[in-house]
Amino acid sequence: MRVRSMVAAAVVAGVAATGAGTATLAGAAPADPAPAATTLAVGDFDFTRPQVVATGLTVPWGMDFLPDGSALTALRNSGQVVRVRPGQAPAQVAQISGVTATGEGGLLGLAVSPGYAQDGYVYVYLSTATDNRIVRFRLTAPQNQEPVLTGLARSTIHNGGRIAFGPDGMLYAGVGDAGQTANAQNPQSRNGKILRMRPDGSVPSDNPTAGSLVYSLGHRNVQGLTWDAQGRLYAAEFGQNTWDEVNLIVAGGNYGWPTVEGRANDPRFRDPLLVWTTAEASPSGAAVAGNRLFVAALRGTRLWNVPLTGTGGVGTPTAELTGAYGRLRTVEYGPDGWLWVTTSNRDGRGTPAATDDRILRFPPRDTTPPPTTTPPPTTVPPTTPPPTTAPPTTGPPSTPPPVSCRVIWQPNQWTGGFTAEVSITNLGFSVTSWTLTWTFGADQRVTNAWNAQVTQSGATVTARNAAWNGNLPQSSTVSFGLQGTFGASNPRPAAFQFNGGVCLVQ
């Protein structure tokens, strides 16, 4: 999942919206004040300026991005994984074996390993003739498909299928009840659940129940998983006849199905943040960009735009793209800063246009005007020349954890130039000094930086702490900024490492 919460100062040209619909909100807590109307934030997209990235696909389902900014998309019916780049035809990169595409089953979710630069893994969720399962493979040898998790009950309906890596480096999976409603309340069943696992499929030691992959239960058919910048997990879920849901997921939470559809005000269950009628939604994919949650609606043929309050609540949703492209399956916030959306009109329930199914992307509103950058505060001590050797780290082990930090790269660009705010959250041991390295994927050059000592050699960039911000306890965050130039493109950097350990990028 790609999460950014940078706010760029600029003037709003207008907001494209078709109406608020009849979504109802959870009333447990008042909403935070909405952002000022004169502020352009990450999450403000221009839905009047679509770019068609790909056409002629059949049910593109899961999607995630490689370090070079290209997208991988799983095609449900054919079992193909295709690589998609703007301006180029989709190219097949893998054929997943054993896919049985009956009913709602087939090749469903797709997730790129957060450590892809080191391990090269791509993960997919698929339906076989006997089960639903997760396998992983490398693009260098796609025929070698390694099972990660098998034996999930499958059906023609309610297979779930969305997978995504969380900010903790764990793999999460939305698994449907497979049409057997009792599965959802049975803690011994993995169906009707959100599962949490290590990348190899094993059970994390801090899961709610020892030895169990079950992270939350009481779900009918979760198909949307996404996290905000604070690491909170949101899930979009299909209801039965009355209410579709968006839930804030907590470890061990019970979300009520089949006892409850929608809200129950029952202390045994957690009520959803908001509900829609099934005609307005049938929600599938979900993505957070800045302080906005976007939910792709199938039957509702729209994209729901939901304000996030910053405290785990939601504001009043707005419907975007209503009826413009038919059924919408997946939405992802790309590393290019655009919002990517897939249609699902060839899934047997839609009315396909001649060019369906399509992948579209929508630009952020803040790409056209040049930015107003904020220089470093005058009270901040000036940066000093970088040391000739990387500062030492502190902490008990000499080997960093598998995922040592979470990086949020928050860009703002104009023709030939860009700024970026970089936030680092330390997921490992406390340190008294830090070094962040990354690799640019194009001809970007850093020209200025503040609150860190930044140097560049070829495509490799090294940022070291300034004298006043080297102390970074576990779970703490530090930020710095930089300015640079680019030529033909400005993809998000790849291969972030924090004191030598792998970073999860949002």
Residue, then its C-alpha position, 0 to 999 in steps of 0.5 A: m500500500r502506498v500512503r502519503s500525507m504531505v500537504a502542499a500549499a497551493v490554490v484549489a481549482g475546484v473539486a470534482a464530485t457527483g454527490a454524497g450519496t446516502a452513506t451513514l457514519a459511525g457516531a462514536a466520536p466527533a469528526d476532526p475539522a475538515p482541511a481548509a478549502t484553500t489547501l491542496a493535500v495529497g489525496d486531491f485528484d483531478f477526476t476530469r483528466p483521466q489517462v487510460v493506461a491499458t485497455g482490452l483486459t479481462v477482469p484485472w483484479g489485484m494490482d501493486f507496483l514494482p520499484d521502477g514504478s510499473a504496475l503488476t496486475a492479476l487477470r482473474n479469468s486467464g491467470q495471467v500477471v501482466r506488467v503495465r506502464p503508461g504509454q506501453a502495451p501490457a506485457q505478460v510476465a507470469q502465468i499462474s498455474g492451477v487457476t480455476a476461474t469459476g464464479e467469483g474465483g480465479l486469480l485475485g489479489l497481488a502484492v509485491s514484497p516490501g523487500y523486493a529489491q532483496d528477495g524479488y518476490v511477487y505474491v498472488y491469491l488464487s482459486t484452484a479446483t479445490d481451495n483458495r491459496i497464496v503463492r509467491f514467485r520471482l519475475t526472473a523464474p515465474q514458472n517456479q511458484e512456491p505455496v505460502l498458504t493453502g487449504l482455504a475453503r473456496s466457492t463460486i462466491h465469497n472468496g475474498g482475495r485481497i492481499a497486501f503487506g502492512p507497515d509491519g512487513m507482514l502479509y495480510a489477506g482478506v478471506g471470504d466465508a466461502g458461502q458458509t456463514a458459520n465460518a466467520q464466527n468459528p475461530q478454528s476456520r480461516n474463512g470469514k477472516i482477515l489473516r496476518m502472516r509472515p512473508d513465508g506464511s508462518v504465524p507471527s508471534d504477536n498475532p492475537t491468538a498464539g499459533s493462529l493466522v486469524y487477525s480479525l473475525g466475523h467477516r463476510n467477504v473482505q476485498g479491500l485492505t489499506w493503511d493510513a500514515q499512522g498504520r491503522l488498517y481499514a477494510a472494505e467488506f461486502g454486505q448481504n442485502t442491506w449494508d456494505e461496510v468500511n471497518l477500522i480493523v483492530a487485532g482480535g476484533n469481531y465484526g459481527w457477521p453473520t449475527v450482524e450486517g451493518r451496525a448492531n450496537d452490540p458490545r460483542f462486536r465492532d461496528p463499522l465506521l460507515v455503511w452504504t446500501t449495497a446498490e451504492a457500493s459493493p465495495s472491492g478495492a481500497a486505498v489511502a492517499g493522504n487523508r483520503l480513503f478511496v473505495a472502488a464500488l462494483r454495483g455502485t459504479r463509482l469511486w467513494n472518496v472518504p475523508l479520514t479525520g486523523t484519529g481513526g474516524v471518517g467524514t462524509p463520503t463523496a461519490e466520484l466517477t459515478g457511472a462513468y466507467g461502469r464497475l470499479r474493482t481496484v484502486e491503488y495510490g501509485p508511486d507516481g502520485w497518481l490514483w490508479v483504478t481498474t474496471s470490472n465490466r467483463d466479470g459477467r455482471g457488467t456491461p462492457a464497453a468496446t475497450d474494457d476492461r481498462i486501467l485508468r489513472f488520475p493525476p493529483r491536482d497539485t502537479t501543474p503549478p510550481p510548488t511553494t517550498t518552505p525553507p528550513p526554519t531559521t532556528v534550525p542549525p545549519t547542516t554540516p558537511p557529511p562525515t566521511t564514514a557512516p555514523p555507527t548505530t546503537g542497539p543490541p544486535s549487529t544484524p538489523p531486523p528484516v524490516s528496520c524502518r517505514v519510509i513515507w516519500q511525499p513528493n511535489q513536482w513541476t516540470g523538471g523539478f521536485t521537492a520531497e518530504v521524507s519521513i522515517t519511522n524506526l521499526g528496529f532498536s533505538v539508535t543515536s545516529w542514522t543513515l538512509t540510502w536509496t536508489f533513484g530510478a531515473d536521472q534525478r539529482v538532489t540539489n538541496a536538502w534540509n534537516a539531513q546531510v544528503t549526498q549523491s553518487g550516481a543513482t545512489v543517495t545517502a542521507r545522514n542525520a544532522a547534529w540535532n536529530g540523530n537520536l531515534p528511539q524505536s517507533s519514533t519518526v524523523s523527517f527531512g526535506l530535499q529538492g531536486t531536478f529530473g529529466a523525462s520522468n520522476p519515479r519514486p526511489a527504490a531500495f530504501q535502507f535504514n542503517g543497512g536494514v530494509c525499509l517498507v515504503q509507503 
